[in-house]
Amino acid sequence: MTKITVLGAGSWGTVLASLLADNGHEVLLYGNNQEVFDEIAAKHTNTRYLAPEFKVNETLELSTDLEHSVTGRDLLLFVLPTKAIRSVGGAIADIFAKTNDKPLLASATKGIEPGTKERVSQILLSELYPNDPDKIVIISGPSHAEGVAQKDLTALSVASSSLENAKIVQKIFSNQYLRLYTNSDVIGVEVGGAAKNVIAVGAGILHGKGFGDNAKAALMTRGLAEMTRLGVAMGAEPLTFSGLSGIGDLIVTCTSTNSRNWRAGNALAQGKSLDQTLKDMGMIVEGVLTAKALHELSADLGVEMPISEAIYRFLYENSDIDLEISRMMGREAKPELEF
C-alpha cells in the first residue's frame, strides 16, 4: 500500500484521489475549501465540481492542513491550478526542510506559467527538488474527470526522466479502466497537455460562431502543427505530439462540452466578457492563462503560432474574432508540412 496525498480537491483531484483509494492505496485529499470537505465527509459526493451520482471512496482522509498532508507520504500528486503550483510548492519545501521528507512528486496539472514560461515540472524542480529531476513524474493525456468518474476507458501518458519512477506511478494508477503508457519526453508531454487547452478555446469559439465540423478539423490539425513546432523548439520529440498527450488530448478537449476551455470559448464567441465567462465557469480555465504563456514563448523562440496568437489577441487585446478568422484564412499560401 502506497501513502499518497492528492493536492487539490477540484473535479480531477477528487476523481483521482478516489480512484487511487479504489486501487487499494492510503490516500489523503488536501484542499482549502472546508465546505467541499464537509460534503465529502457527510455524503461522499463533491457536487460543486462533480455530478451527484459520483460517490467518493469512503476511505479518503481529508485535510486542510498542508504540513499534516505532506508529511510521511510516499507520493504527492499535484492537481492544483498552474498558478498555485509555485506557492504551494514553496510552502511544501519549507515543511520538507524541517522533516527531511523526499517523496516522489507527480503532477496531473496541464499548464505553463505566464511570465516565467515554466512548465509544471520546472516549477516543482526549482521549488522542491533542484538537483533531482528524476523524482518528478508528469501525468497527461486525453481525459475528462467526468469520464474517469464514470469509469470510461482511459489511456494516459506518464513521463519522467526516470523510467523506473514512471513505471512506479504507472503501476499505482493503472486499473481495469485506466491504462498508463510510460514516456521519457517530459517536455513534449507537458507542452502538448498545456498547448491543447488554448486550441480548445479556439474550438469553442468556432462553435459559438456557428462553424461546423470542417472548421473544427482544420483548427485541430493546424493547432497540432503549432503545438509540435513549439515543442520541438523547446527540445521535445516530434513523435510525442502524435501520441496521447498530443493529438489524443487535443481530440478530447476540442470535441467535448466537458472541456472548460471549449465551454469558455463558446461563451466568449456568443458575446460574454472574459471576466463574466470565467466567473460563470466557477473553475480555472487553464487555456486562458496558457494563451499568455504561449504568446511569450513563441516570441522568445521565434516560433510561428498563428492560431494561438489569434486567440491571445481575442482574449487580451480586444481583437474582433471575425477579423481574426478572416486574417487566418487570408494568410500567405504555404506547404502543409512546412515546420
C-alpha positions as CSV (number, residue, x, y, z in Angstrom):
1,M,0.0,0.0,0.0
2,T,1.4,3.4,-1.0
3,K,0.8,6.5,1.1
4,I,-0.4,9.2,-1.3
5,T,-1.5,12.8,-0.9
6,V,-3.5,14.4,-3.7
7,L,-3.2,18.2,-3.6
8,G,-6.3,19.8,-5.0
9,A,-9.9,18.9,-4.3
10,G,-11.5,20.0,-7.6
11,S,-13.0,17.7,-10.1
12,W,-9.8,16.0,-11.3
13,G,-8.2,15.9,-7.9
14,T,-11.3,14.3,-6.3
15,V,-11.7,11.7,-9.0
16,L,-8.0,10.7,-9.0
17,A,-7.9,10.5,-5.2
18,S,-11.0,8.3,-5.2
19,L,-9.5,6.1,-8.0
20,L,-6.2,5.7,-6.1
21,A,-8.2,4.7,-2.9
22,D,-10.2,2.2,-5.0
23,N,-6.8,0.8,-6.2
24,G,-6.0,0.0,-2.5
25,H,-3.7,2.9,-1.6
26,E,-3.8,5.0,1.6
27,V,-5.0,8.4,0.2
28,L,-5.3,11.8,1.7
29,L,-7.0,14.6,-0.2
30,Y,-5.8,18.1,0.6
31,G,-7.8,21.3,-0.2
32,N,-8.7,24.6,1.2
33,N,-12.5,24.5,0.9
34,Q,-14.0,23.2,4.2
35,E,-17.5,23.3,2.7
36,V,-16.4,20.8,0.0
37,F,-14.8,18.6,2.6
38,D,-17.9,18.7,4.8
39,E,-20.0,17.4,1.9
40,I,-17.5,14.7,1.0
41,A,-17.3,13.5,4.6
42,A,-21.1,13.5,5.1
43,K,-22.4,12.3,1.7
44,H,-19.3,11.1,-0.1
45,T,-20.1,13.5,-3.0
46,N,-18.5,16.7,-4.3
47,T,-21.4,18.3,-6.1
48,R,-19.5,21.6,-6.5
49,Y,-17.3,20.0,-9.1
50,L,-18.9,16.6,-10.0
51,A,-22.2,15.1,-10.7
52,P,-24.1,13.9,-7.5
53,E,-24.1,10.3,-8.7
54,F,-20.3,10.1,-8.4
55,K,-19.5,8.6,-5.0
56,V,-16.1,9.4,-3.5
57,N,-14.3,6.4,-1.9
58,E,-15.2,6.5,1.8
59,T,-11.7,5.6,3.0
60,L,-10.2,9.0,1.9
61,E,-8.7,11.1,4.6
62,L,-9.5,14.8,4.2
63,S,-7.3,17.7,5.4
64,T,-6.9,21.4,5.0
65,D,-3.6,21.3,7.0
66,L,-0.7,21.3,4.5
67,E,2.0,20.1,6.8
68,H,0.0,17.2,8.1
69,S,-1.0,16.4,4.5
70,V,2.5,16.1,3.0
71,T,4.5,14.6,6.0
72,G,5.4,11.0,5.8
73,R,4.0,10.3,2.4
74,D,5.4,8.2,-0.5
75,L,3.9,10.2,-3.3
76,L,2.5,13.7,-3.7
77,L,0.2,14.2,-6.6
78,F,-0.3,17.9,-7.7
79,V,-3.7,18.6,-9.2
80,L,-3.7,22.3,-8.5
81,P,-4.2,25.2,-10.9
82,T,-0.9,26.0,-12.6
83,K,-0.9,29.4,-10.9
84,A,-0.9,27.8,-7.5
85,I,1.9,25.3,-8.0
86,R,4.7,27.6,-7.2
87,S,3.3,29.0,-3.9
88,V,2.2,25.6,-2.6
89,G,5.5,24.0,-3.8
90,G,7.4,26.7,-1.9
91,A,5.4,26.1,1.3
92,I,6.0,22.3,1.0
93,A,9.7,22.9,0.6
94,D,9.7,24.8,3.9
95,I,8.0,21.8,5.5
96,F,10.5,19.4,4.0
97,A,13.4,21.4,5.3
98,K,12.1,20.5,8.8
99,T,11.0,16.9,8.1
100,N,13.7,15.8,5.6
101,D,10.9,14.1,3.6
102,K,11.6,13.5,-0.1
103,P,8.6,11.7,-1.6
104,L,8.1,11.1,-5.3
105,L,6.3,14.0,-6.9
106,A,3.7,13.6,-9.7
107,S,1.6,16.3,-11.5
108,A,-1.7,15.9,-13.3
109,T,-1.9,19.7,-13.9
110,K,-1.7,20.9,-17.5
111,G,-0.4,24.4,-17.9
112,I,2.6,26.8,-18.5
113,E,3.2,29.6,-16.1
114,P,3.0,33.1,-17.7
115,G,5.9,35.3,-17.0
116,T,8.4,32.6,-16.1
117,K,7.2,30.5,-19.1
118,E,8.0,27.4,-17.0
119,R,6.3,24.0,-17.2
120,V,4.9,22.4,-14.1
121,S,7.9,20.0,-13.8
122,Q,10.3,23.0,-14.0
123,I,8.3,24.8,-11.2
124,L,8.5,21.7,-9.0
125,L,12.1,21.3,-9.8
126,S,13.0,24.9,-8.8
127,E,10.8,24.9,-5.7
128,L,11.3,21.4,-4.3
129,Y,14.0,19.2,-5.9
130,P,16.5,21.5,-7.7
131,N,19.0,18.6,-8.0
132,D,16.8,15.6,-8.6
133,P,14.6,15.8,-11.7
134,D,14.2,12.0,-11.6
135,K,11.8,12.4,-8.6
136,I,9.3,14.3,-10.8
137,V,6.7,12.5,-12.9
138,I,4.1,14.0,-15.2
139,I,0.7,12.5,-16.0
140,S,-1.1,13.8,-19.0
141,G,-3.4,12.8,-21.9
142,P,-7.0,12.6,-23.1
143,S,-9.1,12.6,-20.0
144,H,-12.0,14.5,-18.5
145,A,-12.6,14.0,-14.8
146,E,-16.3,13.2,-15.6
147,G,-15.3,10.3,-17.9
148,V,-12.9,8.7,-15.4
149,A,-15.6,9.2,-12.7
150,Q,-17.9,7.1,-15.0
151,K,-15.1,4.5,-15.5
152,D,-14.9,5.3,-19.2
153,L,-11.9,3.5,-20.7
154,T,-9.0,6.0,-20.5
155,A,-5.3,6.0,-21.6
156,L,-2.7,8.5,-20.4
157,S,1.0,9.2,-20.7
158,V,3.2,9.1,-17.6
159,A,6.5,10.9,-18.3
160,S,9.7,11.2,-16.3
161,S,13.5,11.4,-16.8
162,S,13.5,8.2,-14.7
163,L,11.8,5.2,-16.4
164,E,11.8,3.5,-13.0
165,N,9.8,6.2,-11.4
166,A,7.4,6.4,-14.4
167,K,6.8,2.7,-14.0
168,I,6.1,3.1,-10.3
169,V,3.4,5.7,-11.0
170,Q,2.1,3.6,-13.9
171,K,1.6,0.7,-11.6
172,I,0.0,2.8,-8.8
173,F,-2.6,4.3,-11.1
174,S,-3.5,1.5,-13.6
175,N,-6.7,-0.5,-13.2
176,Q,-9.3,-2.1,-15.4
177,Y,-10.4,1.2,-16.9
178,L,-7.3,3.4,-16.7
179,R,-4.2,2.5,-18.6
180,L,-0.9,4.5,-18.5
181,Y,2.0,4.4,-21.0
182,T,5.5,5.5,-20.0
183,N,7.2,8.2,-21.9
184,S,10.7,9.8,-21.4
185,D,9.8,13.0,-23.2
186,V,8.7,15.2,-20.3
187,I,8.9,18.4,-22.4
188,G,6.7,17.0,-25.1
189,V,4.1,15.6,-22.8
190,E,3.8,18.9,-20.8
191,V,3.7,21.1,-23.9
192,G,1.0,19.0,-25.5
193,G,-1.1,19.0,-22.4
194,A,-0.8,22.7,-21.9
195,A,-1.0,24.0,-25.5
196,K,-4.1,21.9,-26.5
197,N,-6.0,24.0,-23.9
198,V,-5.5,27.1,-26.0
199,I,-6.6,25.3,-29.2
200,A,-9.7,24.0,-27.3
201,V,-10.7,27.6,-26.5
202,G,-10.5,28.2,-30.3
203,A,-12.7,25.2,-30.9
204,G,-15.3,26.6,-28.6
205,I,-15.1,30.0,-30.3
206,L,-15.7,28.4,-33.7
207,H,-18.7,26.5,-32.4
208,G,-20.0,29.7,-30.8
209,K,-19.7,31.5,-34.1
210,G,-21.7,28.8,-35.9
211,F,-18.9,27.0,-37.7
212,G,-19.1,23.2,-38.2
213,D,-17.0,20.0,-38.4
214,N,-14.8,21.2,-41.3
215,A,-13.6,24.2,-39.4
216,K,-13.1,22.2,-36.2
217,A,-11.0,19.6,-38.1
218,A,-8.9,22.4,-39.7
219,L,-8.3,24.1,-36.3
220,M,-7.3,20.8,-34.7
221,T,-4.8,19.7,-37.3
222,R,-3.2,23.1,-37.8
223,G,-3.3,23.5,-34.0
224,L,-1.4,20.3,-33.7
225,A,1.2,21.7,-36.1
226,E,1.6,24.7,-33.9
227,M,2.0,22.6,-30.8
228,T,4.6,20.4,-32.5
229,R,6.6,23.4,-33.7
230,L,6.7,24.9,-30.2
231,G,7.5,21.6,-28.5
232,V,10.4,20.8,-30.9
233,A,11.8,24.3,-30.4
234,M,11.7,23.6,-26.6
235,G,13.5,20.3,-27.0
236,A,10.6,17.8,-27.3
237,E,10.4,14.8,-29.6
238,P,8.1,15.4,-32.5
239,L,6.5,11.9,-32.3
240,T,5.2,12.7,-28.8
241,F,2.6,15.0,-30.4
242,S,1.2,12.1,-32.4
243,G,0.5,10.3,-29.1
244,L,-1.8,10.5,-26.1
245,S,-0.6,13.8,-24.8
246,G,-0.7,15.4,-28.2
247,I,-3.3,14.5,-30.7
248,G,-5.2,12.4,-28.2
249,D,-5.6,15.2,-25.7
250,L,-6.4,17.6,-28.5
251,I,-9.2,15.4,-29.7
252,V,-10.9,15.0,-26.4
253,T,-10.6,18.7,-25.4
254,C,-11.7,20.2,-28.7
255,T,-14.8,17.9,-29.2
256,S,-16.4,17.7,-25.8
257,T,-18.7,20.0,-23.8
258,N,-17.0,18.6,-20.7
259,S,-14.0,20.8,-21.6
260,R,-13.9,24.0,-19.6
261,N,-11.7,25.5,-22.3
262,W,-14.2,24.6,-25.0
263,R,-17.1,26.0,-23.0
264,A,-15.3,29.2,-22.2
265,G,-14.5,29.8,-25.9
266,N,-18.1,29.0,-26.9
267,A,-19.4,31.6,-24.3
268,L,-16.9,34.3,-25.4
269,A,-17.9,33.9,-29.0
270,Q,-21.5,34.5,-28.1
271,G,-20.7,37.8,-26.6
272,K,-19.9,37.2,-22.9
273,S,-17.0,39.1,-21.5
274,L,-13.9,37.2,-20.4
275,D,-14.4,38.2,-16.7
276,Q,-18.0,37.1,-16.8
277,T,-17.2,33.9,-18.6
278,L,-14.5,32.9,-16.0
279,K,-16.8,33.8,-13.1
280,D,-19.7,31.7,-14.6
281,M,-17.3,28.7,-15.0
282,G,-16.5,28.6,-11.3
283,M,-13.3,26.7,-12.1
284,I,-9.9,27.5,-13.5
285,V,-9.8,27.7,-17.3
286,E,-6.1,26.8,-17.9
287,G,-6.2,27.7,-21.6
288,V,-6.9,31.4,-20.9
289,L,-3.7,31.8,-18.9
290,T,-1.7,29.4,-21.1
291,A,-2.5,31.6,-24.1
292,K,-0.3,34.3,-22.4
293,A,2.5,31.8,-21.9
294,L,2.4,30.6,-25.5
295,H,2.4,34.2,-26.7
296,E,5.5,34.8,-24.7
297,L,7.2,31.5,-25.6
298,S,6.5,31.8,-29.4
299,A,8.0,35.3,-29.4
300,D,11.1,34.2,-27.4
301,L,11.7,31.2,-29.6
302,G,10.7,32.7,-33.0
303,V,8.0,30.0,-33.5
304,E,5.1,30.8,-35.8
305,M,1.8,30.1,-34.0
306,P,-1.0,32.0,-35.8
307,I,-3.9,30.2,-34.2
308,S,-2.6,30.7,-30.7
309,E,-1.7,34.3,-31.5
310,A,-5.2,35.0,-32.8
311,I,-6.7,33.5,-29.6
312,Y,-4.4,35.6,-27.5
313,R,-5.3,38.8,-29.3
314,F,-9.0,38.0,-28.9
315,L,-8.6,37.3,-25.2
316,Y,-6.3,40.1,-24.2
317,E,-6.2,42.7,-26.9
318,N,-10.0,43.0,-27.6
319,S,-9.5,41.9,-31.2
320,D,-12.6,41.0,-33.2
321,I,-12.9,37.3,-33.7
322,D,-14.4,37.7,-37.2
323,L,-11.4,39.8,-38.2
324,E,-9.0,37.2,-36.8
325,I,-10.7,34.4,-38.7
326,S,-10.5,36.5,-41.9
327,R,-6.8,37.1,-41.3
328,M,-6.3,33.4,-40.7
329,M,-7.9,32.3,-44.0
330,G,-6.1,35.1,-45.9
331,R,-2.6,34.2,-44.8
332,E,0.0,33.5,-47.4
333,A,-0.3,30.1,-49.1
334,K,2.3,27.6,-48.0
335,P,3.0,23.8,-47.9
336,E,1.1,21.8,-45.4
337,L,4.2,20.1,-43.9
338,E,6.4,23.2,-43.5
339,F,7.8,23.4,-40.0
